[in-house]
């Protein structure tokens, strides 16, 4: 399976060809585009489209960690994960 980017270019003449978020068949499968999820954060709401930069000179990695207070292992892991 090829990633969605192989289907069509995401950047043309310095502009996104898809707007604020890729137009794709959304899926959580490997090498596919997830839906444009939004989250509440201490600094205010954020969404995946906030990080969609198809014309950026280099790629960035976005890591999203979700923790529930009743999950001791999850909470412990998140507290030791560096904030980057």
N, C-alpha and C positions, 0 to 999 in steps of 0.2 A: 504494500500500500504506500502511496506517495503522499507527502504532506500537502495540505491545502494550498500552500504557496506555489507549488508546482503547477497548479491549474491555471493561474493567471497572475500577472505581476501585481504587487500590492502598492507599488510606488511608480508614478510616472511624472516626469518633469517636476520633481520635488513635492508632489502632492499625493495624498492617499487616493487610490482609485476606488476604495470602498467606503470612504467617509470616516466616521469616528471609530468604527470597529469592523473587522473583516466580515464580508458577506460569505458565509460558508454553511455547509451542513454541520451544525454544531454537534460535538460528541466529546465525551471524556476519554475516548480511546487514545492510545499513544499516537503521536504525530497528527492529531486532529485539533481543530479549534474548539475550545470550550465555549459555552454560551457566555454572554456578557454579564457575569455575576457582579453583584454589588454587596458591600459589607459595611457595617457600622464600625468605625474605628474611633479611638479616643480623640483624634484630631478632626473627626468629621467623616462623612460617608466617602468611600472610595469604590471604584468599579474597575473592572478589567480594561474598559476602554480608556481609562486614565493613563494606562501604560502601553497603549497601542501606538507605536512609532515606526511605521513601515519605511519611512525615508531616513531614519537615523543612520549615521555612518557605521555604528556598531550595535550589536544586539545586547540586551540586558536580560538577566534572569530574574523572574518574579517568583518568590516563594511565599505561599500562603499557608499559614499554620492555624488550625482551628483547635481550640481546647475547651473542654467542659470541666467545671469544677469538681464533678463527681468522679472524674477519671484521674486517679492519682498518678499513674504512669505517664499519661499524656501531659498533665500539668508539670510533672518533674522534668520531662524532656523539653518542654517549651521554655522552662525557666533557665535551662542550660544552653539553649540555642542562641548563638550570637545574633544581635540585631545589626543588620547591615544596611 
